[in-house]
Amino acid sequence: MPSGKDSDSAGRKVDSAFQELDRDAERLIAYLNDEIVPAIRQHSSRGLRAAAQELQKFAEFLDRQTKK
């Protein structure tokens, strides 16, 4: 059975590991928010614009077909 001193040391190591995990999680969240999310939004908006242009062309095509 571990002595009180060994138990305290193990407890500090576990606490230190959890603090490190918390810092890593904060860095990961910051990276996602600062780098990944804006990139996804930028690419998503480009995709929506491209789709809107194609829909505009299709609408014009339909208009031409109905006027014949």
GUSE-182163 format. One record per residue: x, y, z of N, C-alpha, C in turn; residue in one letter; chain. Coordinates in Angstrom, 1 decimal. Each point is the difference from the previous one (the first is absolute). Layout:
# GUSE-182163
atom n_east X; n_north Y; n_up Z; ca_east X; ca_north Y; ca_up Z; c_east X; c_north Y; c_up Z; r A; c A $
...
This chain:
# GUSE-182163
atom n_east 0.9; n_north -1.2; n_up 0.0; ca_east -0.9; ca_north 1.2; ca_up 0.0; c_east 0.9; c_north 1.2; c_up 0.0; r M; c A $
atom n_east -0.3; n_north 1.0; n_up -0.9; ca_east 0.9; ca_north 1.2; ca_up 0.0; c_east -0.1; c_north 0.8; c_up 1.2; r P; c A $
atom n_east 1.1; n_north 0.6; n_up 0.4; ca_east 0.1; ca_north 0.9; ca_up 1.2; c_east -0.7; c_north 1.3; c_up -0.4; r S; c A $
atom n_east -0.2; n_north 0.8; n_up 1.0; ca_east -0.6; ca_north 1.4; ca_up -0.2; c_east 0.8; c_north 0.8; c_up -0.9; r G; c A $
atom n_east 1.4; n_north -0.1; n_up 0.1; ca_east 0.9; ca_north 0.8; ca_up -0.9; c_east -0.2; c_north -0.5; c_up -1.4; r K; c A $
atom n_east 0.0; n_north -1.3; n_up -0.3; ca_east -0.2; ca_north -0.5; ca_up -1.3; c_east -1.3; c_north 0.4; c_up -0.6; r D; c A $
atom n_east -1.0; n_north -0.1; n_up 0.8; ca_east -1.4; ca_north 0.4; ca_up -0.4; c_east -0.1; c_north 1.4; c_up -0.4; r S; c A $
atom n_east 0.7; n_north 0.9; n_up 0.8; ca_east 0.0; ca_north 1.4; ca_up -0.3; c_east 0.7; c_north 0.3; c_up -1.4; r D; c A $
atom n_east 1.1; n_north -0.7; n_up -0.2; ca_east 0.8; ca_north 0.1; ca_up -1.2; c_east -0.9; c_north -0.5; c_up -1.2; r S; c A $
atom n_east -0.6; n_north -1.1; n_up 0.1; ca_east -0.9; ca_north -0.5; ca_up -1.0; c_east -1.1; c_north 1.0; c_up -0.3; r A; c A $
atom n_east -0.6; n_north 0.5; n_up 1.1; ca_east -1.1; ca_north 1.0; ca_up -0.2; c_east 0.4; c_north 1.2; c_up -0.7; r G; c A $
atom n_east 1.3; n_north 0.5; n_up 0.3; ca_east 0.5; ca_north 1.2; ca_up -0.7; c_east 0.2; c_north -0.3; c_up -1.5; r R; c A $
atom n_east 0.5; n_north -1.3; n_up -0.3; ca_east 0.3; ca_north -0.3; ca_up -1.4; c_east -1.4; c_north -0.1; c_up -0.8; r K; c A $
atom n_east -1.0; n_north -0.6; n_up 0.7; ca_east -1.3; ca_north -0.1; ca_up -0.7; c_east -0.5; c_north 1.4; c_up -0.2; r V; c A $
atom n_east 0.1; n_north 0.9; n_up 1.0; ca_east -0.5; ca_north 1.4; ca_up -0.1; c_east 0.7; c_north 0.7; c_up -1.1; r D; c A $
atom n_east 1.3; n_north -0.2; n_up -0.1; ca_east 0.8; ca_north 0.7; ca_up -1.0; c_east -0.4; c_north -0.5; c_up -1.4; r S; c A $
atom n_east -0.2; n_north -1.3; n_up -0.1; ca_east -0.4; ca_north -0.6; ca_up -1.3; c_east -1.4; c_north 0.6; c_up -0.4; r A; c A $
atom n_east -0.9; n_north 0.2; n_up 0.9; ca_east -1.3; ca_north 0.5; ca_up -0.3; c_east 0.1; c_north 1.5; c_up -0.4; r F; c A $
atom n_east 0.9; n_north 0.7; n_up 0.6; ca_east 0.2; ca_north 1.4; ca_up -0.3; c_east 0.6; c_north 0.1; c_up -1.4; r Q; c A $
atom n_east 0.9; n_north -0.9; n_up -0.3; ca_east 0.6; ca_north 0.0; ca_up -1.4; c_east -1.0; c_north -0.3; c_up -1.0; r E; c A $
atom n_east -0.9; n_north -0.9; n_up 0.3; ca_east -1.1; ca_north -0.4; ca_up -0.9; c_east -0.9; c_north 1.2; c_up -0.2; r L; c A $
atom n_east -0.3; n_north 0.8; n_up 1.0; ca_east -0.8; ca_north 1.2; ca_up -0.1; c_east 0.6; c_north 1.0; c_up -0.9; r D; c A $
atom n_east 1.3; n_north 0.2; n_up 0.2; ca_east 0.7; ca_north 1.0; ca_up -0.8; c_east 0.0; c_north -0.5; c_up -1.5; r R; c A $
atom n_east 0.2; n_north -1.3; n_up -0.2; ca_east 0.0; ca_north -0.5; ca_up -1.4; c_east -1.4; c_north 0.2; c_up -0.6; r D; c A $
atom n_east -1.0; n_north -0.3; n_up 0.8; ca_east -1.4; ca_north 0.2; ca_up -0.5; c_east -0.3; c_north 1.4; c_up -0.4; r A; c A $
atom n_east 0.5; n_north 1.0; n_up 0.9; ca_east -0.2; ca_north 1.4; ca_up -0.3; c_east 0.7; c_north 0.4; c_up -1.3; r E; c A $
atom n_east 1.3; n_north -0.5; n_up -0.2; ca_east 0.7; ca_north 0.3; ca_up -1.2; c_east -0.7; c_north -0.6; c_up -1.2; r R; c A $
atom n_east -0.5; n_north -1.2; n_up 0.1; ca_east -0.7; ca_north -0.6; ca_up -1.1; c_east -1.3; c_north 0.8; c_up -0.4; r L; c A $
atom n_east -0.7; n_north 0.4; n_up 1.0; ca_east -1.3; ca_north 0.7; ca_up -0.2; c_east 0.4; c_north 1.4; c_up -0.7; r I; c A $
atom n_east 1.0; n_north 0.6; n_up 0.5; ca_east 0.5; ca_north 1.3; ca_up -0.6; c_east 0.4; c_north -0.2; c_up -1.4; r A; c A $
atom n_east 0.7; n_north -1.1; n_up -0.3; ca_east 0.4; ca_north -0.2; ca_up -1.4; c_east -1.2; c_north -0.3; c_up -0.9; r Y; c A $
atom n_east -0.9; n_north -0.8; n_up 0.5; ca_east -1.2; ca_north -0.2; ca_up -0.8; c_east -0.8; c_north 1.2; c_up -0.3; r L; c A $
atom n_east -0.1; n_north 0.9; n_up 1.0; ca_east -0.8; ca_north 1.2; ca_up -0.1; c_east 0.7; c_north 1.0; c_up -0.9; r N; c A $
atom n_east 1.4; n_north 0.1; n_up 0.1; ca_east 0.7; ca_north 1.0; ca_up -0.7; c_east 0.4; c_north -0.4; c_up -1.4; r D; c A $
atom n_east 0.2; n_north -1.3; n_up -0.2; ca_east 0.5; ca_north -0.4; ca_up -1.3; c_east -1.0; c_north -0.9; c_up -0.8; r E; c A $
atom n_east -0.5; n_north -1.0; n_up 0.6; ca_east -0.8; ca_north -0.9; ca_up -0.7; c_east -1.4; c_north 0.6; c_up -0.4; r I; c A $
atom n_east -0.7; n_north 0.5; n_up 1.0; ca_east -1.4; ca_north 0.5; ca_up -0.2; c_east 0.0; c_north 1.1; c_up -1.1; r V; c A $
atom n_east 0.9; n_north 1.0; n_up 0.0; ca_east 0.0; ca_north 1.0; ca_up -1.0; c_east 0.3; c_north -0.6; c_up -1.4; r P; c A $
atom n_east 0.9; n_north -1.0; n_up -0.1; ca_east 0.3; ca_north -0.6; ca_up -1.3; c_east -1.3; c_north -0.8; c_up -0.5; r A; c A $
atom n_east -0.7; n_north -0.6; n_up 0.9; ca_east -1.2; ca_north -0.7; ca_up -0.5; c_east -1.0; c_north 1.0; c_up -0.4; r I; c A $
atom n_east -0.2; n_north 1.0; n_up 0.7; ca_east -0.9; ca_north 1.1; ca_up -0.4; c_east 0.3; c_north 0.6; c_up -1.3; r R; c A $
atom n_east 1.3; n_north 0.2; n_up -0.3; ca_east 0.4; ca_north 0.6; ca_up -1.2; c_east -0.3; c_north -0.9; c_up -1.2; r Q; c A $
atom n_east 0.4; n_north -1.3; n_up 0.2; ca_east -0.3; ca_north -1.0; ca_up -1.1; c_east -1.5; c_north -0.2; c_up -0.2; r H; c A $
atom n_east -0.7; n_north 0.0; n_up 1.1; ca_east -1.5; ca_north -0.2; ca_up -0.1; c_east -0.6; c_north 1.2; c_up -0.8; r S; c A $
atom n_east 0.4; n_north 1.2; n_up 0.3; ca_east -0.5; ca_north 1.1; ca_up -0.7; c_east 0.3; c_north 0.0; c_up -1.4; r S; c A $
atom n_east 1.2; n_north -0.5; n_up -0.4; ca_east 0.4; ca_north -0.1; ca_up -1.4; c_east -0.9; c_north -1.0; c_up -0.7; r R; c A $
atom n_east -0.2; n_north -1.1; n_up 0.7; ca_east -0.9; ca_north -1.1; ca_up -0.6; c_east -1.4; c_north 0.5; c_up -0.2; r G; c A $
atom n_east -0.5; n_north 0.8; n_up 1.0; ca_east -1.4; ca_north 0.5; ca_up -0.2; c_east 0.0; c_north 1.0; c_up -1.1; r L; c A $
atom n_east 1.0; n_north 0.9; n_up -0.2; ca_east 0.0; ca_north 0.9; ca_up -1.1; c_east 0.1; c_north -0.7; c_up -1.3; r R; c A $
atom n_east 0.8; n_north -1.1; n_up -0.1; ca_east 0.0; ca_north -0.7; ca_up -1.3; c_east -1.3; c_north -0.7; c_up -0.3; r A; c A $
atom n_east -0.7; n_north -0.5; n_up 1.1; ca_east -1.3; ca_north -0.6; ca_up -0.2; c_east -1.0; c_north 1.0; c_up -0.4; r A; c A $
atom n_east 0.1; n_north 1.2; n_up 0.6; ca_east -0.9; ca_north 1.1; ca_up -0.4; c_east 0.1; c_north 0.4; c_up -1.5; r A; c A $
atom n_east 1.3; n_north 0.1; n_up -0.4; ca_east 0.2; ca_north 0.3; ca_up -1.4; c_east -0.6; c_north -1.0; c_up -1.0; r Q; c A $
atom n_east 0.2; n_north -1.3; n_up 0.4; ca_east -0.5; ca_north -1.1; ca_up -0.8; c_east -1.5; c_north 0.0; c_up 0.0; r E; c A $
atom n_east -0.6; n_north 0.3; n_up 1.1; ca_east -1.5; ca_north 0.1; ca_up 0.1; c_east -0.5; c_north 1.2; c_up -0.9; r L; c A $
atom n_east 0.8; n_north 1.1; n_up 0.1; ca_east -0.4; ca_north 1.2; ca_up -0.9; c_east 0.0; c_north -0.4; c_up -1.4; r Q; c A $
atom n_east 1.1; n_north -0.7; n_up -0.5; ca_east 0.0; ca_north -0.5; ca_up -1.4; c_east -1.1; c_north -0.9; c_up -0.3; r K; c A $
atom n_east -0.4; n_north -0.9; n_up 0.9; ca_east -1.1; ca_north -0.9; ca_up -0.2; c_east -1.3; c_north 0.7; c_up -0.1; r F; c A $
atom n_east -0.2; n_north 1.0; n_up 0.8; ca_east -1.2; ca_north 0.8; ca_up 0.0; c_east -0.1; c_north 0.8; c_up -1.3; r A; c A $
atom n_east 1.1; n_north 0.5; n_up -0.5; ca_east 0.0; ca_north 0.7; ca_up -1.3; c_east -0.3; c_north -1.0; c_up -1.1; r E; c A $
atom n_east 0.5; n_north -1.2; n_up 0.0; ca_east -0.3; ca_north -1.0; ca_up -1.0; c_east -1.5; c_north -0.3; c_up 0.0; r F; c A $
atom n_east -0.5; n_north -0.2; n_up 1.2; ca_east -1.5; ca_north -0.3; ca_up 0.1; c_east -0.8; c_north 1.1; c_up -0.6; r L; c A $
atom n_east 0.4; n_north 1.2; n_up 0.4; ca_east -0.7; ca_north 1.2; ca_up -0.6; c_east 0.0; c_north 0.0; c_up -1.5; r D; c A $
atom n_east 1.1; n_north -0.3; n_up -0.6; ca_east 0.2; ca_north -0.1; ca_up -1.5; c_east -0.9; c_north -1.1; c_up -0.5; r R; c A $
atom n_east -0.1; n_north -1.1; n_up 0.6; ca_east -0.8; ca_north -1.1; ca_up -0.5; c_east -1.5; c_north 0.3; c_up 0.1; r Q; c A $
atom n_east -0.4; n_north 0.7; n_up 1.0; ca_east -1.5; ca_north 0.3; ca_up 0.1; c_east -0.4; c_north 1.1; c_up -1.0; r T; c A $
atom n_east 1.0; n_north 0.8; n_up -0.5; ca_east -0.4; ca_north 1.1; ca_up -0.9; c_east 0.0; c_north -0.4; c_up -1.4; r K; c A $
atom n_east 0.4; n_north -1.2; n_up -0.3; ca_east 0.0; ca_north -0.6; ca_up -1.4; c_east -1.4; c_north -0.3; c_up -0.4; r K; c A $
